[in-house]
Structure formats: structure tokens, C-alpha cells
Amino acid sequence: MNSTHFRLLALASLVVAACNKVPSKEAKTVIAPAHEDPVALEQVFADSTYQLTGVAVTKGDRLFVNYPYWLDAHSYSVVEVKDGKPLPYPNSDWNSFEIGQDGQDKFVCVQAVFADDQGYLWVVDAAGIGLGKVYQSSNKVVKINLATNAVERIYRFPATVAGEEVYLNDIRVDNEAGFAYLTDSNSGGIVVLDIRSGESRKVLANSPSVKSDAAYRFSPLGTELRTGDGSALKVNSDGIALSPDRKYLYFKPLTDDRLYRIETGLLRDFKETDAQISRSVEDLGRFVTTDGMIFDKQGNLYFGDLEANAMVKISPDLQMQTIVKDDEKLLWPDSYSISEDGYLYLTTSQIHLMPWFHQGQEKFKRPFAVYRIKL
């Protein structure tokens, strides 16, 4: 829908091609054996009308889903699923935005939801309608108290951190340390947010680790995925995950297969130079292309393999195996959340079937769905 956005991504990736490789430990070659025991996909929610991306499961198994404002068909932005029905959350007013209105205290284009360990839901409002520029400086992170269902705090960002070309994508929160981490999937970079003071900074904006490899041919439909103007789709830093001990932040561009990590202690020190942070990024090697990612308590990292319609597990020693593959259901596995009883919840957003990549024609295989698998 917004070809300028995609052209910017392609330009950024070409710049990266001229850069040196990320200083890192030696990348490890990964072998991906098939999982011996088939894993069942259980559908827990479906929407035949609106495209969804994010999912969050809280303590007590409350289920939340978000809908980005990407296409003309859009209604609510964040919902709680009760008895299979989506109910606007935290209320209808927050979900009542229309183009032309002030978006400071309403959801504009929500990209992700995240349930933390302290009873809060964090909502990432990228405010980039149709993946375009930020709408009236209304990008924000909204912290909602799940006990009262009330907005407790709204975090906003200066233009130097998250200006109109930044698309805030995903978030992870470390309440003990007092920091949250977000990805910018447009120009590339990591936004570090002090959740106590509200101060923020953007790092790694010039690092190859947050830029999609221009040489990688991202092909979820068998051939390289291209936008309406014919350029190859290039999406920068997107998926993000905190290790169980919260000492490392894992991240990667969406449209290539490399995985990186950085010590969170470096990110939390706002006196640390960006150059030193960039030099400290570790390249963990090649795996698969994924949108989101998540760790379980045992230190296993889960990806959605976008080019194989599958889910994979990466063990702490960086060995990878496919745990489930389904060419009919796993159409762009997008975002993840793990419940207290050990289920991995995942959304299927079908991004590769959007009209942006098919001469304006929708190729969706409805419904959009939330599935879960027992880990």
C-alpha cells in the first residue's frame, strides 16, 4: 500500500551491503532435523474479516490480540478474546480512532501486544497507517494494568528516537531492571526505554545487524517476494526476545536468516557509546527467516519459519529442529506468547498474501487465526 516505505527499506539494505560484517563470535552452522513426534496445532481464535498480528496470554490465561491499521478494512486495534469473541480493550474509546482525529490518546496502528510478569499489558502503537509515516507524532507504548483494565502510563518518544520514519515493531520488558526494548523495522535499530523515567534512546541504527541482507532472496511463496513497484521486500530489525536470565537481547532482521544478540547491560547504560554497543553485537549464525521470536523458561528459542510454513525450536546450544509444519495453517506465523501451562500461542497474519505483493489483489486464505501448541 505504501511503496515509499518499501523503497526506503530496499535502500537501507543496499547501504548495508557495503558495510563490514558485525564483529562477533564465529557463527555456528545449524542443522535442522525433523521433529520426531508431530505437534498438534489447536485453533483458539479466528477472525474472517480483519488481519491480526500480535498475541499475548497473561497469568490466568486471558488472551489478547491486536490488529494493525494496514488495510482499509479495519475496526478495533486491541481486543480481549472472551468466549471466542473479540472485545475492544481496554475500552471502546481507545479503539475508536478514525483518520483525521487526534491519535495521542487512541490506538492508531497497533503492531504488538506483550504481557509481562507483573500484571501489565504493553501495547506498541507504531501509528504508521498502511506502514506509512508516523501519524501526527502519535506513536507510543501504552501500559495497561490488567487488574483494573485501566491505562496506567503512556510512553512517548522524541523525534530523535522514534521520528516519522520509525516503525516500532515489537517489545520485551524487563521490570526488574526497569527497561523495555523495541525494534524499528523500517530504518532499523533498537529503541531502549527506561520504564521508570521514561527516557529513551535508539541504538545500532547504523549496524549491519539491524539491516536486512540485500543479497538474501526472501521467498515465502517460492519466488522472491516483491512489492507493487517491483522492488524486493526488505524488512529490517523485527523479531526480538529476552533470554530467560535477561542478560541478552536477541534480535534479527525479518527478511534474512541471521540471528544476533547483545548484552542488555550495555543497552541499559545510556553513557555507553553507540560505537561500543555496535562492536559488542554477536552474530550467532544462520537459521531461518522469522517475524517474531520467544524464549521458554528452559532457554529454547522459538521461530516461525516464514519460508517453510513451520515452527522451529533453537536449543541453548544453537541446534535447530522443526517442531511443526503446516502449509494450510501456518501462513506467516507472526507473533508468540507462552502461557503458564506451557502452551505456545501464535498468530498467522498472512502478510505475504496481502494486496501489496499481488498487484492490489488480496490472496488471503481466511480466517486469520491464533493457534497454540503444547511445548
FIVEXVO-936734 format. One line per 2 residues: number of its first residue (from 1); their letters; for each residue x, y, z of N, C-alpha, C. Coordinates in steps of 0.1 Angstrom, whole numbers, plus 5000, padded with zeros to 4 digits. Atoms other than C-alpha are relative to their C-alpha. Example, Ala and Ser with C-alpha at 12.3 -4.5 7.8 and 13.67 -1.06 7.14 Angstrom:
! FIVEXVO-936734
1) as) 5009/4988/5000/5123/4955/5078/5009/5012/5000  4991/4989/5000/5137/4989/5071/4992/5011/5008
//
This chain:
! FIVEXVO-936734
1) mn) 5008/4988/5000/5000/5000/5000/5009/5013/5000  4991/4988/4999/5029/5024/5008/5013/4996/4994
3) st) 4988/5004/5007/5056/5018/4982/5012/5008/5005  4988/4992/4995/5078/5046/4996/5006/4993/5012
5) hf) 4995/5008/4989/5081/5026/5028/5010/4989/4996  4992/5011/5005/5094/4996/5009/5012/5004/4993
7) rl) 4988/4995/5007/5118/5016/4988/5010/5005/5010  4991/4997/4989/5133/5030/5020/5007/4988/5005
9) la) 4994/5012/4995/5138/4995/5032/5011/4995/4991  4990/5006/5010/5155/4984/5000/5012/5009/4999
11) la) 4988/4991/5001/5178/5015/5000/5009/4997/5012  4993/5003/4988/5188/5007/5036/5008/4987/4999
13) sl) 4993/5013/5002/5197/4971/5027/5011/5001/4991  4989/4999/5009/5218/4982/4998/5012/5007/5007
15) vv) 4989/4994/4992/5238/5005/5021/5008/4990/5008  4994/5010/4992/5244/4976/5044/5010/4991/4993
17) aa) 4992/5010/5008/5259/4955/5016/5014/5005/4999  4986/4994/5001/5289/4979/5016/5007/5000/5013
19) cn) 4994/4999/4987/5295/4976/5053/5008/4987/5004  4993/5011/4995/5318/4953/5072/4990/4991/5008
21) kv) 5008/5009/4992/5304/4922/5089/5000/5004/5015  5002/4997/4986/5292/4925/5125/5012/4993/5008
23) ps) 4990/5007/4992/5321/4919/5149/4993/4990/5009  5008/5010/4992/5311/4887/5166/5008/4987/5002
25) ke) 4994/5014/4999/5319/4852/5177/4998/4993/4987  5002/5008/5012/5323/4827/5150/4986/4994/4998
27) ak) 5014/5005/5002/5289/4819/5135/5000/4985/4999  5001/5014/4999/5278/4784/5141/4990/4995/4989
29) tv) 5009/5006/5010/5264/4762/5113/4990/4992/5007  5011/5006/4993/5230/4749/5122/4994/4989/4991
31) ia) 5007/5011/5007/5214/4716/5112/4986/4999/5005  5014/5000/4995/5177/4713/5113/4993/4986/4997
33) pa) 5007/5013/5002/5164/4677/5117/4985/5001/5002  5015/5000/4998/5127/4670/5115/4997/4995/5015
35) he) 5005/5004/4987/5109/4667/5148/4994/4986/5000  5004/5014/5001/5103/4630/5156/4985/4999/5003
37) dp) 5014/5001/4997/5069/4635/5172/4992/5012/4995  5008/4989/5005/5042/4655/5154/4994/5008/5011
39) va) 5006/4991/4990/5029/4685/5173/4987/5005/4995  5014/4996/5005/4992/4694/5171/4998/5015/5001
41) le) 5003/4986/5001/4981/4729/5161/4985/5001/5004  5014/4999/4995/4949/4738/5181/4996/5015/4998
43) qv) 5005/4987/5002/4930/4768/5169/4992/5005/5012  5006/4994/4988/4919/4791/5198/4992/5012/4997
45) fa) 5007/4988/5004/4906/4821/5179/5001/5002/4985  4999/4997/5015/4898/4831/5143/4992/5012/4997
47) ds) 5007/4988/5005/4888/4863/5125/4999/4999/4985  5001/5002/5014/4875/4860/5090/5000/5014/4993
49) ty) 5001/4987/5006/4874/4898/5084/5013/5008/5001  4989/4991/4997/4903/4916/5100/5013/4993/5002
51) ql) 4987/5006/4999/4940/4909/5097/5007/5004/5014  4994/4998/4987/4958/4904/5131/5014/4997/4999
53) tg) 4986/5003/5000/4994/4903/5141/5004/4995/5014  4995/5004/4987/5001/4902/5179/4991/4992/5008
55) va) 5007/5008/4990/4991/4879/5207/5007/5001/5013  4995/5001/4987/4995/4879/5244/4991/4992/5009
57) vt) 5007/5008/4990/4985/4854/5271/5005/5004/5013  4996/4995/4986/4985/4866/5307/4999/4989/5010
59) kg) 5003/5009/4989/4985/4848/5340/4985/5000/5002  5014/5002/4999/4951/4834/5344/4994/4998/4986
61) dr) 5004/5004/5014/4950/4827/5306/4991/5010/4994  5007/4989/5007/4935/4860/5295/5007/5001/4986
63) lf) 4995/5000/5013/4940/4862/5257/4997/5014/4993  5001/4987/5006/4947/4895/5239/5006/4999/4986
65) vn) 4996/5000/5014/4951/4901/5201/5000/5014/4995  5001/4987/5006/4959/4932/5181/4999/5000/4985
67) yp) 5003/4998/5015/4950/4944/5146/5007/5013/4995  4994/4988/5006/4973/4968/5127/4991/5007/4990
69) yw) 5008/4992/5010/4957/4996/5106/5008/5000/4987  4992/5001/5012/4973/4984/5074/4991/5002/4987
71) ld) 5009/5000/5012/4943/4980/5050/4988/5008/5003  5012/4992/4998/4911/4999/5045/4990/4993/5010
73) ah) 5009/5007/4991/4892/4971/5063/5007/4999/5014  4994/5000/4987/4900/4979/5099/4989/5005/5010
75) sy) 5010/4996/4990/4879/4982/5131/5007/5003/5013  4994/4998/4987/4893/4978/5166/5015/4997/4998
77) sv) 4985/5002/5000/4931/4977/5174/5005/4990/5010  4996/5010/4990/4934/4957/5206/4987/4994/5006
79) ve) 5012/5007/4995/4909/4931/5218/5004/4990/5011  4999/5011/4992/4905/4907/5246/4990/4989/4995
81) vk) 5009/5010/5005/4891/4874/5234/4993/4993/5012  5008/5007/4990/4863/4861/5256/4989/4992/4994
83) dg) 5010/5009/5006/4842/4831/5247/5001/5000/4985  4998/5000/5015/4857/4833/5212/4997/5013/4993
85) kp) 5004/4987/5006/4846/4869/5207/5010/5011/5003  4990/4989/4998/4869/4899/5203/4992/5012/5006
87) lp) 5006/4989/4993/4860/4927/5228/5010/5011/5001  4990/4989/5000/4877/4961/5224/5006/5002/5014
89) yp) 4993/4999/4987/4903/4966/5251/5010/5012/5000  5007/5002/4988/4908/4984/5274/4985/5005/5000
91) ns) 5014/4995/5001/4876/5001/5262/4998/5004/4985  5004/4996/5014/4858/5013/5230/5007/5013/4996
93) dw) 4994/4987/5004/4872/5048/5232/5014/4999/4995  4986/5002/5004/4908/5037/5229/5000/4994/4986
95) ns) 5001/5007/5013/4897/5017/5198/4991/5007/4990  5009/4993/5008/4877/5044/5182/5006/5009/4990
97) fe) 4993/4990/5009/4903/5062/5161/4995/4999/4986  5002/4999/5015/4895/5074/5126/5010/5010/4995
99) ig) 4991/4991/5006/4918/5092/5102/4995/5014/5000  5004/4986/4999/4917/5129/5108/4998/5004/5015
101) qd) 5001/4997/4985/4913/5126/5146/5014/5000/5006  4988/5000/4992/4939/5132/5172/5003/4986/5005
103) gq) 4997/5014/4996/4957/5099/5179/5009/4999/5012  4991/5001/4989/4976/5108/5210/4995/4991/5011
105) dk) 5006/5008/4989/4952/5090/5234/4990/4990/4994  5007/5011/5006/4938/5065/5210/5010/4991/4992
107) fv) 4991/5008/5008/4953/5035/5192/4998/5003/4986  5001/4996/5014/4962/5044/5157/5003/4988/4991
109) cv) 4996/5012/5008/4981/5014/5142/5009/4992/5009  4994/5009/4990/4989/4988/5168/5007/4989/4994
111) qa) 4992/5011/5006/5017/4964/5159/5002/4988/5009  4997/5011/4992/5022/4943/5190/4994/5002/5014
113) vf) 5005/5000/4986/5009/4934/5225/5010/4990/5007  4991/5009/4992/5030/4919/5253/4996/5000/5014
115) ad) 5004/5002/4986/5020/4905/5287/5013/4998/5008  4988/5001/4992/5047/4910/5313/4997/4991/5013
117) dq) 5001/5009/4989/5053/4891/5346/4995/5007/5013  5004/4992/4989/5039/4919/5368/4985/5004/4999
119) gy) 5014/4997/5001/5003/4920/5356/4997/5012/4991  5002/4989/5009/5006/4945/5328/5000/4996/4986
121) lw) 4999/5002/5015/4998/4945/5291/5006/5013/4994  4993/4989/5006/5021/4966/5270/4996/5000/4985
123) vv) 5006/4998/5014/5007/4979/5236/5010/5009/4992  4991/4992/5008/5031/4991/5209/4991/5005/4988
125) da) 5008/4993/5011/5013/5017/5187/5010/5006/4991  4990/4995/5010/5036/5022/5157/4994/5013/4993
127) ag) 5007/4989/5006/5010/5047/5144/5004/5003/4985  4997/4998/5014/5022/5041/5108/4989/4993/4992
129) ig) 5012/5005/5007/4989/5036/5090/5005/4995/4986  4995/5006/5012/4995/5013/5060/5015/4999/4998
131) lg) 4986/5000/5000/5031/5011/5070/5006/5013/4995  4995/4987/5005/5035/5048/5061/5007/5007/5012
133) kv) 4994/4992/4990/5050/5076/5081/4991/5001/5013  5008/5000/4987/5040/5080/5118/4989/5011/4999
135) yq) 5012/4991/5001/5006/5097/5120/5001/5010/5011  5001/4989/4991/5008/5131/5137/5008/4997/5013
137) ss) 4991/5003/4988/5037/5120/5161/4992/4992/5011  5009/5007/4990/5012/5096/5178/5005/4986/5003
139) nk) 4995/5013/4996/5035/5066/5181/5003/5000/5015  4999/5000/4985/5037/5054/5217/5000/4985/5005
141) vv) 5002/5013/4993/5038/5025/5241/4990/5002/5012  5010/4998/4990/5008/5021/5263/5000/4988/5010
143) ki) 4999/5010/4989/5010/5003/5297/4986/4999/5007  5013/5002/4995/4977/4988/5309/5000/4991/5012
145) nl) 5001/5008/4988/4970/4975/5344/4989/4989/4998  5010/5011/5003/4953/4941/5339/4990/4998/5012
147) at) 5009/5001/4989/4938/4942/5374/4989/5009/5000  5010/4989/5000/4919/4974/5368/4995/5003/4986
149) na) 5003/4997/5014/4918/4974/5330/5001/5014/4996  4998/4985/5002/4930/5010/5331/5014/5003/4995
151) ve) 4987/4996/5005/4958/5027/5312/5007/5007/5011  4992/4995/4988/4985/5033/5338/5010/5011/4995
153) ri) 4990/4991/5005/5011/5051/5316/5001/4999/4985  4998/4999/5014/5017/5063/5281/5015/5005/4998
155) yr) 4987/4996/5003/5053/5064/5269/5001/5006/4986  4998/4994/5013/5061/5088/5241/5015/5002/4997
157) fp) 4986/5000/5004/5093/5093/5222/5004/5013/4993  4995/4989/5008/5113/5123/5209/5003/4996/4986
159) at) 4998/5003/5014/5117/5126/5172/5014/4994/4997  4987/5005/5002/5154/5118/5176/5001/4985/5003
161) va) 5001/5014/4997/5144/5084/5189/4991/4992/4991  5011/5006/5008/5112/5075/5171/4993/5010/4992
163) ge) 5007/4990/5009/5105/5101/5144/4991/4993/4990  5010/5004/5009/5082/5098/5115/5004/4988/4991
165) ev) 4996/5011/5008/5103/5072/5096/5002/4987/5008  4998/5012/4992/5105/5048/5125/4987/4992/5002
167) yl) 5012/5008/4998/5081/5019/5127/5003/4990/5012  4999/5008/4989/5080/5005/5162/4993/4987/4999
169) nd) 5006/5013/5005/5075/4968/5158/4997/4990/5012  5002/5010/4989/5079/4945/5189/5007/5005/5012
171) ir) 4995/4995/4987/5087/4949/5226/5002/4988/5009  4997/5009/4989/5102/4930/5255/5003/5009/5012
173) vd) 5000/4991/4988/5100/4943/5291/5007/4992/5011  4993/5006/4988/5124/4936/5320/4996/5009/5012
175) ne) 5005/4992/4989/5105/4950/5350/5011/5001/5012  4990/5000/4989/5133/4941/5375/5011/5010/4997
177) ag) 4990/4990/5004/5159/4961/5356/4994/5014/4997  5006/4987/5003/5134/4988/5347/5001/5005/4986
179) fa) 4998/4996/5014/5138/4987/5309/4991/4992/4991  5007/5007/5011/5119/4978/5278/5009/5002/4987
181) yl) 4992/5000/5013/5134/4971/5243/4990/4998/4989  5009/5001/5012/5117/4977/5210/5009/5000/4987
183) td) 4993/4999/5013/5127/4972/5174/4993/5010/4991  5005/4992/5011/5124/4996/5145/5002/4992/4987
185) sn) 4999/5009/5012/5116/4975/5114/5001/5008/4987  4999/4992/5012/5117/5004/5090/5015/5003/4997
187) sg) 4986/4996/5003/5151/5021/5091/5010/4991/5008  4991/5010/4993/5165/4995/5116/5005/5006/5012
189) gi) 4994/4995/4987/5176/4999/5152/4992/4994/5012  5006/5004/4988/5168/4991/5188/4997/5012/5009
191) vv) 5004/4990/4991/5149/5015/5210/5000/4995/5014  4999/5004/4986/5158/5013/5247/4992/5010/5008
193) ld) 5009/4991/4992/5132/5027/5271/5002/4997/5015  5000/5000/4985/5137/5034/5308/4986/5001/5004
195) ir) 5014/5000/4997/5103/5025/5320/4997/5007/5013  5002/4992/4988/5108/5044/5353/5000/5015/4997
197) sg) 4998/4986/5003/5120/5077/5340/4993/5004/4987  5006/4997/5013/5105/5075/5305/5010/5004/4990
199) es) 4989/4996/5009/5139/5084/5290/5002/4989/4990  4998/5010/5010/5147/5066/5257/5012/5004/4991
201) rk) 4989/4997/5010/5175/5063/5232/4998/4989/4989  4999/5010/5011/5179/5045/5198/5015/4996/4998
203) vl) 4986/5004/5002/5210/5024/5193/5000/4990/4987  4997/5010/5011/5225/5002/5165/4994/5005/4986
205) an) 5006/4995/5012/5209/5024/5138/5009/4998/4988  4991/5001/5012/5240/5021/5116/5007/4986/5000
207) sp) 4994/5013/4999/5248/4985/5125/4994/4990/4989  5005/5010/5009/5246/4958/5098/4990/4989/5007
209) sv) 5008/5010/4993/5229/4936/5125/4985/5003/4999  5015/4997/5000/5196/4955/5122/4995/5003/4986
211) ks) 5004/4998/5014/5196/4957/5084/4999/4987/4993  5002/5012/5008/5182/4931/5061/5011/4998/4989
213) da) 4989/5003/5010/5209/4914/5039/4994/5002/4986  5005/4997/5014/5204/4928/5004/5001/4988/4991
215) ay) 4998/5012/5008/5217/4895/4990/4990/4989/5002  5009/5011/4997/5191/4873/5007/4987/5001/4992
217) rf) 5012/5001/5008/5162/4863/4985/4989/4994/5008  5011/5004/4991/5132/4862/5008/4988/4995/4992
219) sp) 5009/5007/5009/5108/4837/4992/4990/4992/5007  5010/5009/4993/5078/4826/5013/4990/4994/4991
221) lg) 5009/5006/5010/5059/4818/4981/5007/4993/4990  4992/5008/5010/5087/4800/4963/5008/5009/4991
223) te) 4991/4991/5007/5100/4831/4945/5001/5013/5009  4997/4989/4992/5114/4863/4959/4987/5010/5001
225) lr) 5012/4992/4998/5086/4884/4974/5003/5015/4997  4998/4987/5005/5083/4918/4957/4988/5009/5002
227) tg) 5011/4991/4998/5062/4949/4963/4995/5005/4987  5007/4996/5012/5040/4967/4938/5009/5007/4990
229) dg) 4992/4993/5010/5068/4987/4923/5012/4991/4995  4991/5010/5005/5088/4955/4917/5013/4998/5008
231) sa) 4988/5001/4992/5114/4960/4944/4998/4988/5010  5000/5011/4990/5123/4931/4967/4996/5005/5014
233) lk) 5004/4997/4987/5107/4932/5001/5012/4999/5010  4990/5000/4991/5133/4941/5027/4995/5007/5013
235) vn) 5004/4996/4987/5123/4944/5064/5011/4999/5010  4988/5000/4991/5149/4953/5090/4997/4994/5013
237) sd) 5001/5006/4987/5151/4946/5127/4985/4998/5004  5014/5002/4998/5118/4930/5137/4998/4991/5012
239) gi) 5001/5009/4988/5118/4899/5160/5009/5004/5011  4992/4997/4988/5131/4904/5195/4996/4991/5011
241) al) 5002/5009/4989/5135/4882/5226/5010/5003/5011  4991/5000/4988/5150/4884/5261/5003/4986/5004
243) sp) 4997/5013/4995/5169/4854/5273/4994/4999/5014  5007/5002/4987/5154/4838/5305/5007/5008/5011
245) dr) 4993/4993/4990/5181/4854/5326/5001/5015/4998  5002/4986/5004/5175/4887/5308/5014/5007/4998
247) ky) 4986/4994/5003/5213/4892/5302/5002/5003/4986  4998/4998/5015/5209/4891/5264/4987/5003/4994
249) ly) 5011/4998/5009/5186/4906/5239/5003/4994/4987  4998/5006/5013/5182/4886/5208/4991/5007/4990
251) fk) 5007/4993/5010/5171/4902/5175/5005/4996/4987  4996/5003/5013/5172/4899/5138/4992/5007/4990
253) pl) 5009/4995/5011/5160/4914/5105/4990/4989/4996  5010/5010/5003/5129/4898/5092/5004/4992/4987
255) td) 4999/5007/5014/5139/4891/5055/5014/4995/4998  4989/5008/5002/5171/4873/5061/5001/4990/5011
257) dr) 5000/5011/4991/5182/4843/5082/5010/5001/5011  4990/4999/4990/5209/4857/5105/4993/5004/5014
259) ly) 5004/4997/4987/5204/4860/5143/5011/5006/5008  4990/4992/4993/5222/4884/5166/4995/5001/5015
261) ri) 5003/4997/4987/5224/4892/5203/5009/5010/5006  4992/4990/4994/5237/4919/5226/4997/4999/5015
263) et) 5002/5000/4985/5242/4921/5264/4991/5012/5003  5009/4989/4997/5214/4941/5279/5006/5010/5009
265) gl) 4993/4990/4992/5238/4957/5304/5005/5011/4992  4995/4990/5008/5253/4976/5276/4989/5009/4995
267) lr) 5012/4993/5005/5219/4987/5263/4995/5010/5011  5006/4992/4989/5208/5000/5298/5009/5011/5004
269) df) 4991/4989/4996/5239/5022/5302/5000/5011/4989  5002/4989/5010/5229/5054/5284/5013/5008/4998
271) ke) 4987/4994/5003/5265/5066/5287/5009/4992/4991  4993/5009/5009/5277/5037/5266/4999/5006/4986
273) td) 5001/4995/5013/5286/5049/5231/4993/4990/4990  5006/5009/5010/5267/5035/5201/5011/4992/4993
275) aq) 4989/5007/5007/5300/5026/5185/5004/4987/5009  4996/5012/4992/5309/5003/5215/4989/4990/5000
277) is) 5011/5009/5001/5274/4988/5215/5001/4992/4987  4999/5007/5013/5278/4980/5178/5011/4990/5000
279) rs) 4988/5009/5000/5312/4964/5183/4997/4988/5009  5003/5011/4991/5296/4942/5210/4989/4990/4996
281) ve) 5010/5009/5005/5269/4926/5189/5006/4987/4996  4996/5013/5003/5273/4889/5185/4992/4994/4989
283) dl) 5006/5007/5011/5265/4871/5152/4999/4986/5003  5002/5014/4996/5250/4837/5161/4999/4991/4989
285) gr) 5000/5009/5012/5248/4824/5126/4987/5000/4993  5012/5000/5009/5222/4815/5100/4990/4990/5005
287) fv) 5010/5009/4996/5189/4799/5109/4989/5000/4990  5011/4999/5010/5156/4807/5092/4994/5015/5001
289) tt) 5007/4987/4999/5136/4839/5084/4988/4998/5009  5011/5000/4991/5111/4847/5111/4995/5014/5002
291) dg) 5006/4987/4997/5088/4875/5121/5003/5002/5015  4997/4999/4986/5086/4872/5159/5009/4989/5005
293) mi) 4993/5010/4993/5105/4851/5184/4997/5000/5015  5003/5000/4986/5102/4840/5220/5008/4988/5007
295) fd) 4993/5010/4992/5122/4821/5247/4990/4993/5009  5007/5007/4989/5107/4794/5270/5009/5001/5012
297) kq) 4992/4999/4988/5120/4791/5306/5012/4992/5000  4989/5009/5001/5144/4764/5296/5011/5006/4990
299) gn) 4991/4994/5009/5162/4787/5272/4999/4996/4985  5003/5003/5014/5148/4773/5240/4994/5012/4993
301) ly) 5005/4988/5008/5141/4800/5213/4992/4995/4989  5010/5004/5010/5111/4796/5190/4999/5010/4989
303) fg) 5002/4992/5012/5109/4810/5155/4988/4994/4992  5008/5005/5010/5083/4808/5128/5007/5001/4987
305) dl) 4992/5000/5012/5099/4797/5096/4991/5004/4989  5009/4994/5010/5082/4820/5071/5000/4994/4986
307) ea) 4999/5005/5014/5095/4803/5040/4997/4985/4999  5004/5014/5000/5085/4768/5051/4987/4997/5007
309) na) 5013/5001/4993/5052/4774/5069/5002/4990/5012  4996/5009/4989/5067/4759/5100/5004/5008/5013
311) mv) 4994/4994/4988/5077/4765/5136/5013/4992/5004  4988/5007/4996/5112/4757/5148/5004/5004/5014
313) ki) 4994/4998/4987/5130/4754/5181/5015/5000/4999  4986/4999/4999/5165/4765/5187/5005/4998/5014
315) sp) 4995/5004/4987/5182/4749/5217/5010/5010/5005  4990/4991/4995/5206/4768/5240/5013/4998/4994
317) dl) 4987/5002/5007/5235/4752/5221/4999/5003/4985  5002/4995/5013/5221/4767/5189/4997/4989/4990
319) qm) 5005/5010/5009/5208/4734/5174/4985/5003/4997  5013/4996/5005/5176/4739/5154/4992/4987/4995
321) qt) 5009/5010/5006/5147/4715/5147/4986/5005/4997  5013/4997/5003/5114/4718/5131/4990/4993/5009
323) iv) 5009/5007/4990/5086/4711/5156/4986/4998/4994  5013/5002/5007/5055/4715/5133/5001/5008/4987
325) kd) 5001/4994/5013/5049/4723/5097/4986/4998/4995  5014/5001/5005/5015/4730/5081/4998/5011/4989
327) de) 5000/4991/5012/5012/4745/5046/4986/5007/4999  5013/4994/5000/4975/4753/5052/4997/5009/5011
329) kl) 5003/4992/4989/4975/4768/5086/5011/5010/5004  4989/4991/4996/5010/4783/5093/5004/5010/4989
331) lw) 4998/4990/5010/5006/4811/5068/5005/5013/5006  4992/4989/4993/5032/4837/5081/4997/5000/5015
333) pd) 5000/5000/4986/5034/4827/5117/5007/5013/5005  4996/4986/4998/5038/4862/5132/5006/5002/5014
335) sy) 4996/4996/4986/5039/4867/5170/4996/4989/5010  5001/5011/4991/5041/4845/5201/4998/5004/5014
337) si) 5002/4998/4986/5032/4842/5237/4999/4986/5006  5001/5013/4993/5037/4813/5262/4992/5001/5012
339) se) 5009/5000/4988/5011/4805/5288/5006/4993/5012  4995/5006/4987/5017/4794/5324/5000/4985/4999
341) dg) 5001/5014/5001/5006/4759/5315/5008/4994/4988  4991/5006/5010/5032/4755/5287/4995/4999/4986
343) yl) 5004/5000/5014/5014/4763/5255/5006/5012/4993  4995/4989/5008/5030/4784/5228/4988/5005/4991
345) yl) 5011/4994/5008/5003/4807/5213/5007/5008/4988  4995/4993/5012/5009/4821/5178/4989/5005/4991
347) tt) 5009/4995/5010/4992/4842/5152/5005/4997/4986  4996/5001/5014/4991/4838/5115/4994/5012/4992
349) sq) 5005/4987/5006/4989/4872/5097/4999/5000/4985  5001/5001/5015/4993/4861/5061/5005/5012/4993
351) ih) 4995/4988/5006/5014/4891/5053/5004/4998/4985  4995/5003/5014/5028/4875/5021/4988/4999/4990
353) lm) 5012/5001/5008/4992/4872/5008/4993/5013/4999  5007/4987/5000/4984/4909/5012/5000/5006/4985
355) pw) 5000/4994/5013/4975/4930/4981/5012/5008/4996  4987/4993/5003/5008/4949/4984/5009/4992/4991
357) fh) 4991/5009/5007/5025/4919/4968/4994/4993/4988  5008/5007/5010/4998/4908/4943/4992/5010/4991
359) qg) 5007/4990/5009/4990/4938/4921/4987/5005/5005  5012/4995/4993/4964/4950/4946/4990/4990/5003
361) qe) 5010/5010/4998/4946/4917/4948/5003/4993/5013  4999/5008/4988/4940/4900/4982/5001/4986/4996
363) kf) 4999/5015/5001/4952/4864/4983/4998/4993/5013  5001/5006/4987/4943/4858/5019/4992/4987/4999
365) kr) 5008/5013/4998/4931/4823/5029/4994/5001/5014  5006/4997/4988/4908/4834/5056/4995/4987/5007
367) pf) 4999/4989/4991/4904/4832/5085/5015/5002/5005  4988/4997/4992/4933/4849/5103/4998/4993/5013
369) av) 5002/5008/4989/4939/4828/5133/5011/5000/5011  4991/5002/4989/4955/4822/5167/5000/4985/5003
371) yr) 4999/5014/4997/4968/4787/5173/5008/4998/5013  4991/5003/4989/4985/4770/5202/5005/4986/4999
373) ik) 4994/5013/5000/5009/4741/5206/5005/4997/5014  4995/5004/4987/5019/4722/5237/5015/4998/4999
375) l) 4986/5001/5001/5056/4726/5243/5005/4988/5008
//
